[in-house]
Amino acid sequence: MLKVIVSHSDDVDAIDAIEEIIEDVREQLDGLVPQAGLLFCGLDFEYDVLLEELYNEFPDIELIGGTTDGEVSSTLGYEQGSVVLTLFVSDTVEIKAGVGKHLSEDIDLATKTAVEQASSKMDTDVKFCFTVYESLTCSAVVVLESLKRRLGVDITVLGGLAADDWNMRKTFQFYNNEVLSDSVPLLLFGGQVEFSYGVASGWEPIGVQKVVTKVDHNVVHELDGAPILDFYNHYLGEYSTLTSNYPLAVFPDVAAHDKFYLRNPAGVVDGTTSIAFFGDIPLHATVQLTEATSEKIVEAVETAVNMAIGNFGDAKLESALVISCSGRCKVLGINTREEIALLQSKLPADCSISGLYGYGEIAPLDKGMESQFHNGTIVVILLGESHV
């Protein structure tokens, strides 16, 4: 049995919000005890109050979560400055939590600690990892690569990055009853869990492809030996402002022309012709400028859902976890709600939905590929109980 329960409150007071949520999930649980949970919330809450109330109600729960730039559920749709709780109840699916602290001081040690802490509690083989980690203190790409080494090539990493409403100052992560920053909390899923994922952005490549010939992590200096700023100026105009409307497509495999991940430009580095991006870009990577309309961005939700459904087995679909980029909110504005409305229309009515808008998304580009860090993308994760 696998049951996924979602409750969402838009009350601005921490006590009132969590009490409303606890009363709601208590009724939905009907005496069942949750094994694990996810907590996502806006920036202006007393997080310790939320966690204390949750742990008074569920003292043995394995919980992770974090702050966001928007929260998602099947009950309230898309909200900002709200609290959404997801609870997992199962006697056949095993879910355990771990955390690595002081991430920026030693990324490998933090990911090692998180994986070992969670896996030491597992009695079944790990099927996939879900994580919501720090986004501002270190490279998200380096953290993901470290997680993949710790977990092994057969374990898919899915999730996103915590956010702080575009303040770009400090994000918070949750592990059990602890409020943390600069950390990597994760849940490991094992046992009879069926899962799949879909990834799409809505942005389409335009113009010619270039090769990154000089880069320092997330700061690109040259494409094909010429300043990257000249490349952007050629397409957008010399006096254009770099925004999330024109991310860079990065092709891990040039032969797979339709498989790329995005990197949003953060801005021109002062006094240079270099551009910083919200994520590392590899040296010698093939890249291309992209563009999209609001309609194409929303339509990408259908692409992601269809991909996830197509890769899902014959299990009953219980839940959809959604991780969308806060950059999509910037482009869509008031139309952001259309993403979740479209998602709901493509899933069974009894399928719970929950998730967040954050500073990046984590998923493979397709089944059988390794996990990538994305910008500007929506990731849909489907969950159910397998029959094997």
C-alpha positions as CSV (number, residue, x, y, z in Angstrom):
1,M,0.0,0.0,0.0
2,L,1.2,3.5,-0.8
3,K,-0.9,6.5,0.1
4,V,0.3,10.1,-0.6
5,I,-1.5,12.9,1.3
6,V,-1.2,16.6,0.5
7,S,-2.3,19.6,2.5
8,H,-1.8,23.3,1.6
9,S,-2.5,26.4,3.6
10,D,-2.2,30.0,2.4
11,D,-2.5,31.4,6.0
12,V,0.3,33.8,6.6
13,D,0.6,32.9,10.3
14,A,2.9,30.0,11.0
15,I,0.8,28.6,13.9
16,D,-2.5,29.0,12.1
17,A,-1.1,27.5,8.8
18,I,0.4,24.4,10.4
19,E,-2.6,23.8,12.7
20,E,-4.8,23.9,9.6
21,I,-2.6,21.5,7.8
22,I,-2.3,19.1,10.7
23,E,-6.1,19.0,11.2
24,D,-6.5,18.3,7.5
25,V,-4.0,15.5,7.2
26,R,-5.2,14.0,10.4
27,E,-8.6,13.6,8.8
28,Q,-7.1,12.2,5.5
29,L,-4.8,9.8,7.4
30,D,-7.7,8.3,9.3
31,G,-5.5,6.6,11.8
32,L,-2.6,5.8,9.5
33,V,0.9,6.8,10.4
34,P,3.1,8.6,7.8
35,Q,6.6,7.3,7.2
36,A,8.1,10.4,5.5
37,G,7.2,13.8,4.4
38,L,8.1,16.9,2.3
39,L,7.6,20.5,3.6
40,F,7.8,23.5,1.3
41,C,7.0,27.0,2.3
42,G,7.5,30.7,1.5
43,L,10.2,32.8,3.0
44,D,8.3,34.7,5.7
45,F,7.5,31.9,8.2
46,E,8.8,30.9,11.6
47,Y,10.2,27.6,10.3
48,D,11.0,26.2,13.8
49,V,7.4,26.7,14.7
50,L,6.2,24.7,11.6
51,L,8.6,21.9,12.3
52,E,7.9,21.7,16.1
53,E,4.2,21.4,15.5
54,L,4.8,18.7,12.9
55,Y,7.0,16.7,15.2
56,N,4.6,17.0,18.1
57,E,2.1,15.3,15.8
58,F,4.4,12.9,13.9
59,P,7.5,12.3,16.1
60,D,9.0,9.5,14.0
61,I,8.6,11.0,10.5
62,E,11.5,11.2,8.1
63,L,11.1,14.8,6.8
64,I,13.0,17.1,4.4
65,G,12.0,20.3,2.7
66,G,13.0,23.9,2.1
67,T,12.0,27.5,1.3
68,T,10.7,28.3,-2.2
69,D,9.8,30.9,-4.7
70,G,6.3,29.4,-4.9
71,E,4.4,26.4,-3.7
72,V,2.2,23.9,-5.6
73,S,-0.6,21.5,-4.7
74,S,-3.6,19.8,-6.1
75,T,-5.8,21.7,-3.6
76,L,-4.7,25.3,-4.0
77,G,-2.8,25.2,-7.2
78,Y,0.1,27.7,-7.4
79,E,0.6,30.0,-4.4
80,Q,3.4,32.2,-3.1
81,G,4.1,32.6,0.7
82,S,2.1,29.5,1.6
83,V,2.9,26.1,3.3
84,V,2.4,22.7,1.6
85,L,3.0,19.4,3.3
86,T,3.2,16.0,1.6
87,L,3.0,12.8,3.6
88,F,3.9,9.3,2.4
89,V,2.2,6.3,4.0
90,S,3.3,2.8,3.0
91,D,4.1,-0.7,4.3
92,T,5.8,-1.7,1.0
93,V,7.7,1.5,0.0
94,E,10.6,2.5,2.2
95,I,11.6,6.2,2.6
96,K,14.5,7.4,4.7
97,A,16.0,10.8,5.2
98,G,19.6,12.1,5.5
99,V,21.4,15.4,5.6
100,G,24.8,16.8,5.0
101,K,25.6,20.2,6.7
102,H,28.1,22.9,5.9
103,L,27.9,22.1,2.3
104,S,30.1,24.9,1.0
105,E,32.9,23.9,3.3
106,D,33.2,20.4,2.0
107,I,30.7,19.3,-0.7
108,D,32.0,15.7,-0.9
109,L,31.8,15.2,2.9
110,A,28.3,16.7,3.1
111,T,26.9,14.5,0.3
112,K,28.7,11.4,1.8
113,T,27.1,12.1,5.2
114,A,23.6,12.6,3.8
115,V,23.7,9.5,1.7
116,E,25.3,7.3,4.4
117,Q,22.8,8.6,7.0
118,A,19.8,7.7,4.9
119,S,21.1,4.5,3.4
120,S,22.1,3.1,6.9
121,K,18.4,3.1,7.8
122,M,17.3,1.3,4.6
123,D,16.4,-2.4,4.6
124,T,15.6,-2.4,0.8
125,D,17.6,-1.4,-2.3
126,V,17.5,2.3,-3.1
127,K,15.5,3.1,-6.3
128,F,15.9,6.9,-6.4
129,C,16.9,9.9,-4.4
130,F,14.8,13.1,-4.0
131,T,16.6,16.2,-2.7
132,V,16.1,19.9,-2.1
133,Y,19.4,21.5,-1.4
134,E,21.2,24.8,-1.0
135,S,21.3,27.1,-4.0
136,L,23.4,30.1,-3.1
137,T,26.6,29.0,-1.3
138,C,28.2,26.7,-3.8
139,S,27.8,25.2,-7.3
140,A,24.6,23.2,-7.7
141,V,26.3,21.2,-10.5
142,V,29.2,20.2,-8.3
143,V,26.8,19.1,-5.5
144,L,24.8,17.0,-8.0
145,E,28.0,15.4,-9.4
146,S,29.1,14.5,-5.9
147,L,25.7,13.1,-5.0
148,K,25.8,10.9,-8.2
149,R,29.2,9.5,-7.2
150,R,28.0,8.7,-3.7
151,L,24.8,7.0,-4.9
152,G,26.2,5.2,-7.9
153,V,25.2,5.2,-11.5
154,D,22.0,3.1,-11.1
155,I,20.4,5.6,-8.7
156,T,18.4,8.4,-10.3
157,V,18.7,11.8,-8.5
158,L,15.6,14.0,-8.7
159,G,14.5,17.2,-7.1
160,G,15.3,20.9,-7.0
161,L,17.0,23.7,-5.2
162,A,15.7,25.8,-2.3
163,A,14.9,29.5,-3.0
164,D,14.3,32.8,-1.2
165,D,11.9,34.8,-3.4
166,W,14.7,36.2,-5.6
167,N,16.4,38.0,-2.7
168,M,19.5,35.8,-3.4
169,R,20.6,36.1,0.2
170,K,19.8,33.0,2.1
171,T,17.7,29.9,1.6
172,F,16.6,27.4,4.3
173,Q,16.4,23.7,4.2
174,F,14.6,21.3,6.6
175,Y,15.7,18.0,8.0
176,N,13.4,16.3,10.5
177,N,12.9,19.1,13.1
178,E,16.0,21.1,12.2
179,V,16.0,24.4,10.3
180,L,19.3,24.6,8.3
181,S,21.1,26.6,5.6
182,D,24.0,25.5,3.4
183,S,22.9,21.9,3.6
184,V,21.9,19.0,1.4
185,P,18.8,17.1,2.8
186,L,17.5,14.1,0.8
187,L,15.1,11.2,0.9
188,L,16.0,7.8,-0.4
189,F,13.1,5.7,-1.8
190,G,13.2,1.9,-1.9
191,G,11.0,-1.2,-1.9
192,Q,8.0,-1.5,-4.1
193,V,8.0,2.1,-5.5
194,E,7.2,2.8,-9.1
195,F,8.4,6.1,-10.4
196,S,9.0,8.0,-13.6
197,Y,9.8,11.6,-14.6
198,G,9.2,14.0,-17.4
199,V,11.3,17.1,-18.2
200,A,10.5,20.0,-20.5
201,S,11.1,23.7,-20.8
202,G,9.3,25.2,-23.8
203,W,12.4,27.0,-25.0
204,E,13.6,26.2,-28.5
205,P,17.1,26.7,-29.9
206,I,17.6,29.5,-32.5
207,G,20.6,30.6,-34.6
208,V,23.9,28.7,-34.9
209,Q,25.6,26.4,-32.4
210,K,28.8,27.5,-30.7
211,V,31.4,25.7,-28.6
212,V,32.5,27.0,-25.2
213,T,36.2,27.7,-25.5
214,K,36.8,29.6,-22.2
215,V,34.9,29.2,-19.0
216,D,35.3,29.3,-15.2
217,H,32.5,27.2,-13.7
218,N,29.4,29.3,-14.3
219,V,31.2,32.3,-15.9
220,V,31.5,31.9,-19.7
221,H,34.2,34.0,-21.3
222,E,34.4,32.9,-24.9
223,L,32.4,30.9,-27.5
224,D,34.5,29.7,-30.5
225,G,37.3,32.0,-29.3
226,A,35.2,35.2,-29.3
227,P,33.6,37.0,-26.3
228,I,30.3,35.5,-25.3
229,L,28.8,39.0,-24.9
230,D,29.3,39.5,-28.7
231,F,27.3,36.4,-29.2
232,Y,24.4,37.7,-27.2
233,N,24.6,41.2,-28.6
234,H,24.4,39.7,-32.1
235,Y,21.0,38.2,-31.4
236,L,19.5,40.6,-28.8
237,G,21.2,43.9,-29.6
238,E,24.0,45.7,-27.9
239,Y,21.8,47.5,-25.3
240,S,19.5,44.6,-24.4
241,T,19.2,43.5,-20.8
242,L,20.0,39.8,-20.2
243,T,17.0,38.0,-18.7
244,S,15.6,34.6,-18.2
245,N,13.8,35.0,-21.5
246,Y,16.9,33.9,-23.4
247,P,18.6,31.0,-21.7
248,L,21.5,29.1,-23.3
249,A,20.8,25.5,-24.4
250,V,23.6,23.1,-23.5
251,F,23.8,19.9,-25.4
252,P,25.4,17.0,-23.5
253,D,25.3,14.9,-26.7
254,V,25.5,16.8,-29.9
255,A,24.0,13.9,-31.8
256,A,20.8,14.2,-29.8
257,H,19.7,17.5,-31.2
258,D,16.5,17.6,-29.1
259,K,18.1,16.8,-25.8
260,F,19.5,19.8,-23.9
261,Y,19.4,21.5,-20.6
262,L,19.2,25.2,-20.0
263,R,21.4,27.8,-18.3
264,N,19.8,31.2,-17.5
265,P,22.1,34.2,-17.7
266,A,22.6,36.0,-14.4
267,G,24.2,39.0,-16.0
268,V,27.4,40.5,-17.5
269,V,30.4,40.4,-15.1
270,D,31.3,44.0,-14.3
271,G,33.9,45.5,-16.5
272,T,34.2,42.4,-18.8
273,T,32.6,40.8,-21.8
274,S,31.9,37.6,-19.8
275,I,28.5,36.4,-18.7
276,A,27.6,34.6,-15.4
277,F,24.9,31.9,-15.5
278,F,22.8,30.2,-12.9
279,G,24.8,27.0,-13.1
280,D,28.1,25.7,-14.4
281,I,28.7,25.1,-18.1
282,P,31.4,22.6,-19.2
283,L,34.4,23.5,-21.3
284,H,34.0,22.5,-24.9
285,A,30.2,22.1,-24.5
286,T,28.0,22.8,-27.5
287,V,25.6,25.6,-26.8
288,Q,22.9,27.6,-28.6
289,L,20.6,30.5,-27.8
290,T,17.0,29.8,-27.1
291,E,13.7,31.6,-27.1
292,A,10.1,30.9,-26.1
293,T,6.7,32.4,-25.8
294,S,4.5,32.2,-22.7
295,E,2.3,29.7,-24.6
296,K,5.2,27.5,-25.4
297,I,6.4,27.6,-21.8
298,V,3.0,26.5,-20.4
299,E,2.7,23.8,-23.1
300,A,5.9,22.3,-21.9
301,V,4.0,21.0,-18.9
302,E,2.0,18.7,-21.2
303,T,5.3,17.5,-22.7
304,A,6.7,16.7,-19.3
305,V,3.6,15.0,-18.1
306,N,3.3,12.9,-21.3
307,M,6.9,11.8,-21.0
308,A,6.4,10.8,-17.3
309,I,3.2,8.9,-18.1
310,G,4.8,7.2,-21.0
311,N,7.6,5.9,-18.8
312,F,5.3,4.9,-15.9
313,G,4.6,1.2,-15.3
314,D,1.3,-0.5,-14.8
315,A,1.0,0.6,-11.1
316,K,-1.8,2.9,-9.9
317,L,-0.6,6.5,-10.1
318,E,-0.8,8.0,-6.6
319,S,1.1,11.2,-6.7
320,A,2.9,13.8,-8.8
321,L,5.8,15.8,-7.4
322,V,6.5,19.0,-9.4
323,I,9.6,21.1,-9.4
324,S,9.5,24.2,-11.6
325,C,12.0,27.0,-12.1
326,S,11.4,30.4,-10.5
327,G,12.6,31.8,-13.8
328,R,9.5,30.5,-15.4
329,C,7.5,32.6,-12.9
330,K,9.4,35.6,-14.0
331,V,8.5,35.1,-17.6
332,L,4.9,33.9,-17.1
333,G,3.8,36.3,-14.4
334,I,0.1,36.0,-13.6
335,N,0.0,33.1,-16.1
336,T,2.1,30.9,-13.8
337,R,-1.1,29.3,-12.5
338,E,-1.8,27.9,-15.9
339,E,1.1,25.5,-15.5
340,I,-0.5,23.7,-12.6
341,A,-4.0,23.9,-14.1
342,L,-2.7,22.2,-17.2
343,L,-0.9,19.6,-15.1
344,Q,-4.1,18.7,-13.2
345,S,-6.1,18.4,-16.4
346,K,-3.6,15.7,-17.6
347,L,-3.6,13.6,-14.4
348,P,-6.3,11.4,-12.8
349,A,-8.5,13.4,-10.4
350,D,-7.4,11.3,-7.4
351,C,-3.7,11.9,-8.1
352,S,-2.3,14.2,-5.4
353,I,0.1,17.0,-6.6
354,S,2.6,18.9,-4.6
355,G,5.9,20.8,-5.3
356,L,7.8,24.0,-5.5
357,Y,9.3,26.7,-7.6
358,G,13.0,26.9,-6.9
359,Y,16.4,28.0,-8.2
360,G,17.0,24.9,-10.3
361,E,15.7,21.5,-11.1
362,I,17.3,18.0,-11.1
363,A,16.4,15.2,-13.4
364,P,17.7,13.2,-16.4
365,L,16.8,14.6,-19.8
366,D,15.4,11.2,-20.7
367,K,15.0,7.6,-19.3
368,G,18.4,5.9,-19.0
369,M,20.4,9.2,-19.0
370,E,22.2,10.6,-16.0
371,S,20.7,13.4,-13.9
372,Q,21.4,17.0,-14.9
373,F,20.9,20.3,-13.2
374,H,18.5,22.5,-15.1
375,N,17.3,26.1,-15.3
376,G,14.0,27.3,-16.8
377,T,12.6,23.7,-16.7
378,I,9.6,21.9,-15.2
379,V,10.2,18.4,-13.8
380,V,7.2,16.1,-13.1
381,I,7.8,13.0,-11.0
382,L,5.1,10.3,-10.8
383,L,4.9,7.9,-7.9
384,G,3.0,4.7,-7.3
385,E,3.3,1.2,-5.7
386,S,4.8,-1.4,-8.0
387,H,3.5,-4.9,-8.0
388,V,6.9,-6.6,-8.0
